[in-house]
Amino acid sequence: MINETYKNAYKEVYTILNYLNEEDYNKIPPELINAIKLNMNEEYEYEMNEDIDIYTNASRR
């Protein structure tokens, strides 16, 4: 059984992924998206700050 903290984190990741443009989203293997969906906490409410542009504010490595 997955810890509640991890399930909430999966929900956060899933929410953020849905803000990606279609081209970038499609680069993620469907199996990974499905694993995230299966393991996320559906009841956890996470709201992305839409004022933040995830493309320009991402840290560069």
Order of alpha helices (4+ residues) and beta strands (2+ residues): alpha-alpha-alpha
